[in-house]
C-alpha cells in the first residue's frame, strides 16, 4: 500500500492503489 507509488515514481501525495 503506497509502495506502488514509489515504484511508479509518483508523488507520495497521490494514492493510486
PDB file with one MODEL, atoms N, CA, C and O in Angstrom:
MODEL        1
ATOM      1  N   UNK A   1       0.851  -1.195   0.000  1.00  0.00           N
ATOM      2  CA  UNK A   1       0.000   0.000   0.000  1.00  0.00           C
ATOM      3  C   UNK A   1       0.884   1.241   0.000  1.00  0.00           C
ATOM      4  O   UNK A   1       1.572   1.525   0.981  1.00  0.00           O
ATOM      5  N   UNK A   2       0.859   1.973  -1.104  1.00  0.00           N
ATOM      6  CA  UNK A   2       1.680   3.182  -1.174  1.00  0.00           C
ATOM      7  C   UNK A   2       3.050   2.878  -1.769  1.00  0.00           C
ATOM      8  O   UNK A   2       3.779   3.785  -2.171  1.00  0.00           O
ATOM      9  N   UNK A   3       3.392   1.593  -1.822  1.00  0.00           N
ATOM     10  CA  UNK A   3       4.699   1.223  -2.368  1.00  0.00           C
ATOM     11  C   UNK A   3       4.687   1.375  -3.885  1.00  0.00           C
ATOM     12  O   UNK A   3       5.683   1.775  -4.488  1.00  0.00           O
ATOM     13  N   UNK A   4       3.559   1.052  -4.486  1.00  0.00           N
ATOM     14  CA  UNK A   4       3.432   1.162  -5.942  1.00  0.00           C
ATOM     15  C   UNK A   4       3.729   2.584  -6.401  1.00  0.00           C
ATOM     16  O   UNK A   4       4.286   2.806  -7.476  1.00  0.00           O
ATOM     17  N   UNK A   5       3.346   3.532  -5.568  1.00  0.00           N
ATOM     18  CA  UNK A   5       3.559   4.940  -5.927  1.00  0.00           C
ATOM     19  C   UNK A   5       5.054   5.219  -6.094  1.00  0.00           C
ATOM     20  O   UNK A   5       5.478   5.869  -7.049  1.00  0.00           O
ATOM     21  N   UNK A   6       5.827   4.716  -5.155  1.00  0.00           N
ATOM     22  CA  UNK A   6       7.282   4.953  -5.217  1.00  0.00           C
ATOM     23  C   UNK A   6       7.879   4.273  -6.445  1.00  0.00           C
ATOM     24  O   UNK A   6       8.767   4.824  -7.095  1.00  0.00           O
ATOM     25  N   UNK A   7       7.398   3.097  -6.752  1.00  0.00           N
ATOM     26  CA  UNK A   7       7.911   2.354  -7.900  1.00  0.00           C
ATOM     27  C   UNK A   7       7.569   3.090  -9.189  1.00  0.00           C
ATOM     28  O   UNK A   7       8.374   3.133 -10.120  1.00  0.00           O
ATOM     29  N   UNK A   8       6.392   3.658  -9.240  1.00  0.00           N
ATOM     30  CA  UNK A   8       5.951   4.381 -10.438  1.00  0.00           C
ATOM     31  C   UNK A   8       6.666   5.718 -10.538  1.00  0.00           C
ATOM     32  O   UNK A   8       6.757   6.301 -11.618  1.00  0.00           O
ATOM     33  N   UNK A   9       7.173   6.203  -9.414  1.00  0.00           N
ATOM     34  CA  UNK A   9       7.883   7.469  -9.440  1.00  0.00           C
ATOM     35  C   UNK A   9       6.935   8.634  -9.207  1.00  0.00           C
ATOM     36  O   UNK A   9       7.277   9.789  -9.457  1.00  0.00           O
ATOM     37  N   UNK A  10       5.736   8.314  -8.722  1.00  0.00           N
ATOM     38  CA  UNK A  10       4.757   9.380  -8.479  1.00  0.00           C
ATOM     39  C   UNK A  10       4.955   9.965  -7.092  1.00  0.00           C
ATOM     40  O   UNK A  10       5.638   9.385  -6.247  1.00  0.00           O
ATOM     41  N   UNK A  11       4.348  11.118  -6.873  1.00  0.00           N
ATOM     42  CA  UNK A  11       4.470  11.772  -5.566  1.00  0.00           C
ATOM     43  C   UNK A  11       3.733  10.950  -4.516  1.00  0.00           C
ATOM     44  O   UNK A  11       2.781  10.239  -4.837  1.00  0.00           O
ATOM     45  N   UNK A  12       4.168  11.044  -3.271  1.00  0.00           N
ATOM     46  CA  UNK A  12       3.524  10.286  -2.198  1.00  0.00           C
ATOM     47  C   UNK A  12       2.157  10.854  -1.876  1.00  0.00           C
ATOM     48  O   UNK A  12       1.421  10.282  -1.072  1.00  0.00           O
ATOM     49  N   UNK A  13       1.815  11.948  -2.480  1.00  0.00           N
ATOM     50  CA  UNK A  13       0.509  12.572  -2.206  1.00  0.00           C
ATOM     51  C   UNK A  13      -0.568  11.930  -3.056  1.00  0.00           C
ATOM     52  O   UNK A  13      -1.756  12.071  -2.764  1.00  0.00           O
ATOM     53  N   UNK A  14      -0.169  11.226  -4.102  1.00  0.00           N
ATOM     54  CA  UNK A  14      -1.165  10.578  -4.958  1.00  0.00           C
ATOM     55  C   UNK A  14      -1.328   9.122  -4.555  1.00  0.00           C
ATOM     56  O   UNK A  14      -0.388   8.334  -4.666  1.00  0.00           O
ATOM     57  N   UNK A  15      -2.506   8.765  -4.092  1.00  0.00           N
ATOM     58  CA  UNK A  15      -2.744   7.386  -3.666  1.00  0.00           C
ATOM     59  C   UNK A  15      -3.447   6.632  -4.779  1.00  0.00           C
ATOM     60  O   UNK A  15      -4.646   6.804  -4.997  1.00  0.00           O
ATOM     61  N   UNK A  16      -2.684   5.783  -5.493  1.00  0.00           N
ATOM     62  CA  UNK A  16      -3.285   5.025  -6.592  1.00  0.00           C
ATOM     63  C   UNK A  16      -3.089   3.540  -6.339  1.00  0.00           C
ATOM     64  O   UNK A  16      -2.195   2.924  -6.919  1.00  0.00           O
ATOM     65  N   UNK A  17      -3.924   2.956  -5.472  1.00  0.00           N
ATOM     66  CA  UNK A  17      -3.772   1.530  -5.155  1.00  0.00           C
ATOM     67  C   UNK A  17      -4.726   0.716  -6.024  1.00  0.00           C
ATOM     68  O   UNK A  17      -4.761  -0.510  -5.920  1.00  0.00           O
TER      69      UNK A  17
ENDMDL
END
